[in-house]
Amino acid sequence: MVLIIPADFEDPRLLAFLEHHHRAMHAQTPKGSAHALDIAGLRHPSIAVWTAWIGEELAGTGALKRLSPEHGEVKSMRTAE
């Protein structure tokens, strides 16, 4: 079963996962074309971040930016390798 919960930015497993995601996006994308938010960007009040867990293993993350009460923009998604 997958458990989806709000992100806990105090969890070192999440911080390592997000740092890897940010580095990988910038390494795999042409310069100036990577728009992956860093941890500070993901912590902005307009961004909601969730984590997906299978047992004690972090399986993935997703983030949504609120643009209006009816609209949002997916900002980040990644699954564990």
Sequence and secondary structure as in RCSB ss.txt:
>XXXX:A:sequence
MVLIIPADFEDPRLLAFLEHHHRAMHAQTPKGSAHALDIAGLRHPSIAVWTAWIGEELAGTGALKRLSPEHGEVK
SMRTAE
>XXXX:A:secstr
  EEEE  TT HHHHHHHHHHHHHHHHHS TT      HHHHTSTTEEEEEEEETTEEEEEEEEEESSSS EEEE
EEEE  
